[in-house]
Amino acid sequence: MTIDFRLPDLGEGLPEAELVQWLVAEGDTVALNQTIAEVETAKAIVELPSPHAGVVTSLHAAAGDVVEVGAVLISFDIAGEEPTAPGAETASRATAEPSAEENRAQPNLVGYGAAPRGSARPQRRARGQMRPAVGVDTAVLEAAPHDVIHTPEPIEALRERPRSTPPVRKLAKELGVDLALVQPSGATGLITRADVESYAARVTPTEPTVVPALAPRSEGERTTRIPIRGVRKHTADAMVRSAFTAPHVTTFVTVDVTATSELIASLRSDRALEGHRIGIMAVAAKAVCLALGRHPSLNSRWDAEAGEIVQHHYVNLGIAAATERGLVVPNITDAQSMTLVELADEIGRLAEVARAGRTAPSAMSGGTFSITNVGVFGVDAGTPILNPGEAGILALGAVRRQPWEHRGEIALRDIMTLSLSFDHRLVDGEQGAKFLREVGEILREPGRAMLLG
């Protein structure tokens, strides 16, 4: 019996996803929950597990296609069932439903079994735009024209396609390593960064892994067109919606954070905290959580439909992370209950997952306040745009060593500028200023946190 699998809703009602790569080919026998493909939503790269055990009969999209939720993605012949009779394929696909036993074994992924959304077919790239051949990593085709790439694989080779994450594939390309030659060290069969680096260190000049490069651009080609999709599209839509919905106000304060710098240095030298990377972001996160408890207007939401202001008694703290795919803002759930060390660990974990493109859509919803660190780019201040549904966002500027008045004298001190943007429907100027001043005072004198309840 032939059964179609339709692209499920991968979270938050996202209407579509781009197929990054197939991990199976037509004719393959797959097991229940085996990863069959990678798709990129507006927020993350998601691995799709197989909802059935059987034989792949048809792939209905190619790498690079944008597929709508509810559109047929792949078809299976279910193991142990009689093949569909000729001429009855369409009917069997329309009526076939998994058994109760199969339903109980379905992978835990939002939207499996999504209803069809019309007769929409996968969208194709614009005419004249390059489409990757089967087996070619789409990230490679976005590289400079003289970068080396792997030659296209025949579809049969997809069955042996090495499994790795996008950052690892990028590293392999930079080092000129063919992933097909790398042996994964772990039991999962996933090639890691360490595997690639170890292989690159062993390869001698007589064992080149460089393969033919793309043809150079013609002299008359003066522009490059990049499709607006994925994280970039989601970020743009969210920022435009925020800018034209919430009246933004940004206020600034410059503070002496030398005491915080000294605290961080002391904690990093403490052997009991070895392995915990506590930095300015973690201390600022703790300061924000403390200050929000005393200034609830900054931790609230404007509910236009109900005509109410919703004040949160918890803090889901958004941490802005710049990735190769764009800006993502995963949340630390119930950050107000975490210690400084716990916050530091969670910030590091969220950043690592975001850089790998594996942040779950659910991790980027339900935020109540956000922090962004523009100082890592050498910037002193900025006017951050609110995440939709949040009342405030704090930007941390660069910490600079400069002359500053200290105890009646001029001394070299660590100085930082804080920028707070807030929704003026929810937060008055006085409330915003007092909140920002309190965060600044905690960073100026971290011991003040002991006085706050």
N, C-alpha and C positions, 0 to 999 in steps of 0.2 A: 504494500500500500504506500502510495506517495503522499507525503505531507509537506506542505509549505511552512517555512518559518519566516514570520514577518518581523521587521525591525521593531523591537520593543521600545516603549518609553523609558529612556535611561535615567530619568529623574527630572523633577521640576517642570514636567510638561514640555521639554524641549522638542521642537517639531521635526528635527532632522539630524542626521549625523553623516560625516564623511567616512567612507571606507578607506582605512589606512592600508591594510593588507589582509589577504586571506592566509590562513595557516593550514588550510586543507585544499584539496583539489577534487574535481569531479572524479568519481570512482573510488574515492577514499572511504574506508570503513571507520566510523568515528564512534566513540563511547559517550555515554551520557556525561554531561558536564565538561567534556574535553573542550579546550579553547579552540574555536574555529576561525576567529577573525579579530582584528583590532579596528575599532571605529573611534573617530574623534568627534565629540560633541562640541557645543559652544564653550565647554568648560574643561574637558579632560579627555585623555585617551582611555578607552574602556575596552577590556577584553570580553568578548562574547562567548559564553559557554554554550555548548550544544544542548538543546532541550530534548534531544532524542538520541537513541543508539540506533545506528543504521548505516546505510551507504549514501554518500552524497551523489545526487543525480544531476543537479544543476546549480550553478552559481549565477545569480541574477544581477550582479553588479560587478564592476571592476574597480581596482584600486584608484582612488581619486574621485569616484562618483559620490555625489551627495544624495543620500537615500532618505525619503520621508518616513517618519514613524508610521507603521502599518503597511508599508510596501514590502512585497515579497523579497527576501534577501537570499534564501537558499532553500533547496528542496532535498528531501530525504526519501529513500525507500526504507521503511521501518523494518528492522531485523525481525525475522520470524514470520513475516506476513507475505501473502502471495503478491507477486508483482501486479501492478495495475494493468488491466486489460487494454489493448490498443483501442484508441478512440474514446476511452472513458477517463483519460488522465485529468481533463479539466474538471469533470464532475467529482472525481475522487479528491482532488485538491480542495474543492470548495466545501465538501461535506466531512472530510476526515477530521476527527477530533481525537486527542490523546485519551487513553483510558484513565480511570480514576487512579490506578496504580502509578501511571506515568505522571499524572498531575501532582501526586504526592512527592514525586522524585524530581520535580522541576527545579532548576537552579534558582537560587534566591536573587533574582534580578527584576527590578521594577518593570512592569509592563509586559512580561511574557504573555503572549496570547492577545496582544493589542488588536483591536478591531481595525479592518482596512480603512484607509482614508482615501476613498475614491479610487480611481484607476491611475493614479500618478505613477509615473515611471521614474527611475533614477535620473537626476539632472546631469547633463553632460557639460563638460567644460566648453567655454566659448570657442568659436571657430578660430583656428589659427593658434590656439594655446596648446602647448605640449602636453600629451597624456603619457604617463609612465607605462612602459610595457609591463606585462605580468611579471611579478617578482622583483621589480625595481622599487627601492625605497623612495617614497615621494619626497622625503626631506632632501634626498640627494639632488633631485632635479631643481631644487630651489637654490642650489649652491652656485658659486661663481662658475662661468663657462669653462674655465681651465682646470677646475677641480677634477680629480679622478673619480670615476664611479665604477660600480660593478656592472658588467655586461648583462643584458636581460637573460633570464633563465627560461627554458621551456617550461610549460605548465607542469610536466611530469616532475620537474625538479622541486616544485613547491612542497612536495611531500617531505623533503629533507631540508626545508628552509631552516637555517639556524634561528633559534629564538633568542631575542634580546630586547632591551628597552631602547627608546629613541636616543637617549644620551649616549648609550654604549655604541649604537650604530654610528652616531656622529663622531665619537672618539675613534672608532675603527677607521672611518673614512679619513680623518685627519692624520692617522698614523699609517695610512696606506695598507691596512690589514683587511684581507678577505675573510669575513666571518665564517665562511664555509670551511675554512682551514683551522678554525679555533675549536679546541675541545673544551666543552664546559666542565668546570670542576665540581659543581654541585650535583645533587641527586635529582634536581628538578629539570635539568637539561637546559637551563637558562644561562646564556653567556653573560658574564659579569664584566665590569670595568677591569677588575684584577686579571681576569682571563685574557682580555685583549692586551693589557699592558705586559703581561707575562709572555704572551706569544710574540709581541713586537720586540721584546728584549732578546728573544732567542733567534729571530730571523736575521740571517747574514746578508751582505750585499749580493751574494750569488743566488738568493732566493727572493727575488722581487715579487711584490704582490700588486704592483701598479698595473692597471689595465687601461685600455684606451679612454681618452677624455672626450668630452662633448666637443663638437665643432665650435670654433670661435664665432662670436657674433659678427654680423656684417657691419661695415663702417657706417651704414646709414641707420642702424638701429640705435636710437637715442633714448628710448624709454623702455621700461619693463612694467608690465601689468600683472598685479598680484591679486588673485580672487579674495574678496572680503568674506571670510568665513571663520569658523572655529572660535577660538578665544578672542581674536581681534574683533570679530563681528559682535560677539556678546558684550565685550567691554565697551565698544562704541555705542551700542544701543542703550546699555545701562547708564553710561555717563551722560548721554544726551537726555535721556528720560529724567535723570537726577537734576541736571542743570536747569531744565525747563519746568520742573515740578516744584522743587524745594528752593526757596530764596536763600542763597548762600551768603554767609558773612565769614570773613577770615580775619583773625586777630593774631598778633605775634608777641612773643616775649623772648628776650635774650637773657640767659642765665649762666652763672658760674657753676659748672658741673665737676669741678676738680675733686670734690669729696666723693662723688659717684665714681669717677675714674679710679680713685685710690681704693674704693671699696671693691671694684671689679678686679683690680690687680691683686688685691689681697685674697679674694675668693679663688682666683685662678691659681694662686700659688699654694692653696690649701690642698694637701694630699687627699684629705677626706672627700674633696669634691672633684678629684681627678676624673676626667671623662665627661664632666658637665661644662659646656661652654656658656658661661654666663657673660652676657655683654650688655651694652647700653639699651638694646631693644627689650631685653627681659626686665631690666630695672624700670624702664619707662612703662612697660606693660603693668608691672606691679603698682606703680604710681597711679596709673590711669584707673585701675580697678579700685584702689583706695579712694581716689577723688570722686569717682562715679557714685560711690555709696553716699556721699555727702551732697552731690549735685545731680539728683535723679532726672532733671530735665534733659541732661545730655545722654541719658540712657533710656530714651523713650521713642515712640513711633506715632506718626500722624495717621489715624485711621479715618480717611475722608468718608468712606461709605457709612460708617457708624456714627460719624460726627464726634469722635472721641480721641483723646490723647492717651495712648497706652504706655504706662511706665513699667519697665521691666525690673524685677527684683533679683535678677541674675545678670551676668555679663558674658555674652558670647562675643569674644574679642577677635575681630578680623585682623589678620596679619597679611599685609600686602606683599606679594612675592613676584619679582620680575623674572620671567622665564623666557626662553627662546620663542615660545609660542604666544607670548603676551603676558599681561598682568592678570594674576589670579589672587583672590583674597579668601583663603580658607579660614575657618573660625576655630578658636579655642573654646570649647564648650565649658560653661561654668568656670571661667577664668578667675572669678572673684574668690573661689575657694582654694586656689592653688598657691603653693609656696613659690618663692623666687626661683628655686632650683627646678621645680616642676614646670614653671612657665618657660624657663630657658630650654629645657628638654623638649617641650612641646613645640616651641618656635623652631628649633632645629629640625625636628621631625617633619613639621609641615613644609618647611622650606625644601627639604630633601625630596619629599613626595611631589611637591609642585614642580621642581626642576626636572623630575623624571616624567612629568606629564600624567601622573597617576592620581591626582586629587579627585576624589569622588564628588559628583555634583552636590550630594547632600551635605558635604563639608563646607560648601560655599553658600549655604542658605541659612537664614535665621540669625544673622549677625545683629548685634545691637550697637556696636561702636567699633571703629577700626583705627589701626596705626600703620603708617607707612614711613619707611626710613629712606629719605632722599639723600641723607648725608653720605651713604655709601658710594654715591656717584660724585662726591665732592661739592654738593650743592648746599648752600647755607639755609635756604628757606624756600617755601613754595605756597601755593594756594590749592590744596588738594580738593578734589570733588567728592562729595558724599556718595557712599554706596546707597542705592535706593532703599528706602525704609529705615535708614539710620539717621540719628540726629547729629552725630559728630564724627570727625576724623582728625587725628593728630599726626602731623608730619614732623619727623625728627631731622634736624639739619646736621651738617658736619660738625664734629668736635674739633675746634681749632685752638692751638696754643697761642695766646696773644696777651699783650699787656692789659691789665684790668685792675680796677681799684679794689684793694683787699686790706681790710683793717687799717684804713687811713693811709695806705701807701700803694704805690704802683708795683704790681708783681705779674709774672707770667702765670696765667691761669688757663684751665680748659674751659672754653666758652662754646655754648650751643644755643641756636635759635629754635624755638618751638613754634609751629604754625597750627592753629586750630580753626578748621572750617566747621560751621554749624548751621542747622536749619533754623532760620529766624522765625518760623511759625511756632517752633517748640521752645526755642532758647532765646531769651532776651540778651542784649549786649552785656548787661551786668552779670548775668549767670555764666555766660561764656567766659568773660574776663576772670571771674573768681575761680572757675574751674581750671583755666589755664595757669593762673598764678599759683594755685595749689599744687598742680603737677610740677611746675617749675621749682617750687620751694622744696618739694620732696627730692628732686634731683640735685638741688643745691645743697641740701642737708638730708641725706638718706635717713639719718637718725630720727627725723621728724615723723617717719612712718610709725614709730613706736607710740606716738601720741594720738594717732588717728584710730577711731573705732569704727 
